[in-house]
Amino acid sequence: MDNRNMDWRDWELFCEVVDRGGFSAAARALDHPKSSLSAAVQRLEGSLGVRLIERTTRHVRLTDAGNTIYQRARPLFLALHETRDQALSLSGVIAGTLRIKSPYEFGAHHAGPVACELMSRYPDLRIRIDVEHDLVHPVAENYDIVLAMVEAPLTSAGIVIKKVYSLERGLFAAPSLLQEHGEPRTIEELRRLPLITGPSDTPWALTTPHGETEHIELDSPRLTSSNANIRLQAALAGHGVLRVTASYTQGAVKNGSLCRLLSDHACEPLTVHALLPARQFVPSKVRCFLDALEMHSRREAQTAEKP
């Protein structure tokens, strides 16, 4: 093996293919052509003289040699990237690619505006925001920040969890639904209406004006979807009551497409956490984004307090 001709990028791309579980997934994550990843692995196999991956039509499987090389090489590349991030952090440079995963609802109305603000401020910063509902591990999926909106407690194995947002939620319905069923004045009347829910929703908690907390069971929702925009469309079409962040329905309420229900009752706020890889330091680009997100939250709170 001649190290003078060794392309270490091929080694890293091989690790990325293994991490993602296949060439197609790695190509999507890295925004690379699938053919270039396949060529990189083939070059590495040729230079080493061993078969690393057994390819099938559906997935890839590591050979014994491939598994050995992956287990030894992957930590080295992780350490290299961490060293680069630390060097940039020490220099105060905000540059490179910031990889973020966010649920649609929060990404569209909060993470997106912050990202645009930072890109205007730092021309060498590139940002990738993947919008998905399913919770993923930031290290396993190679994200700098995973934004999570979950009801259940989060496990902290191998990650740092930071609370970054608390979002007001409300109950909303279309005028057509209220014309058909009548506008609910009590929680008991609300229970008679069809509901639109997310797959991870637990019973909706409502606090009455007297400070008592009651729950709405979600036995037979009319629609269940992990996509907030689909849930919003169903509510606009009059198919059920939607519980969602107030900022997400602001435009629809303003133009009369949706009405807020039981406005004197308080929904449990939605807490947003940032999941970060456990590191000895936080890269400048990550710290910058989290600081900007906090400022965005403060501006929203100040706007809401104005009469």
C-alpha positions, 0 to 999 in steps of 0.5 A: 500500500502506497500512502503517497496515493492514499485519499483519506477522503475516501476513508471518510466517505466509506465511514459515512456510508456505513453510518447512514446504512447505505449509499442512497442515505449517505448521498442524501445526507451529504448532498453528494451523488450516489455514484461518487460515494460508490466510486470512493469506496471502490477506490479504497477497496482497490488501494487496500486490496480487500473487500469492505462492503457486500452490496445488495439491492436493498442494503449494504453489509460490512465484511469482516475486514470492512468492520475492522477498518470502520471501527478503527477509522471512524473515531479518528475522523470524529476526533479530526472534525472536533479538533477543527471545530475547536480551532475555529472556536478558539479563533472566533470564526463562525464558518463551516457547515452547521447541520440542524434537525428540526420538526417542521413546525418549529423549523419553519417559524423559529429555526428558519428565521434564525438561520437566515439571520445568521447567514446574512451576518456570517457569509462563510457559514453554511446551514443545513436544516433537515425537517423531520418529526422522528427524534434522532441521536445527534452523534449517530446521525451526524447533526450539530443540533437536534431540536426536539419537541417531545412530551416524554422525558429525554434520555441523556446518554452521550448527549447534552440537553439544553432547553431553548424554547417554551411555546404557547399552545392553543386550541383552534378550529375552522368556522365551518366545524363550529357552525356544524357542532357549535362552539364549545364553552366548556371542556366537556363540550370540547370532548364531543368534537373530533380532534386532530393529533400528532402520533406522540401526543399524550392526553391534552392538559388544559388548565381552567380559569380556576387553576384546575387541570383537566385532560382530554383523552385522545381515543379516536382522533379524526386525523393523526399525522406527524406533519404539522402542516397536514394537521393544519390543513385538516383543521382549515378544512373543518375536520377537527380541533387542532392543538398547536403553537399559537405562532403557527396559526397566527395568520389563519386566525388573523384572516378568520380561517381559524378560531381559537377555542376556550381562550380563557383555558391554558394549554400546556406549553410546548418545550423545545430542547436542543440535543447536542453531541457531548463534547469538551467544548461547544463549536462557535457555530453551534453556540452562535446559533443557540444564542441567536435562538435565545434572542429570537425567543426574547424578541417574540416574548417582548412583542407578545407583551405589547398591547 
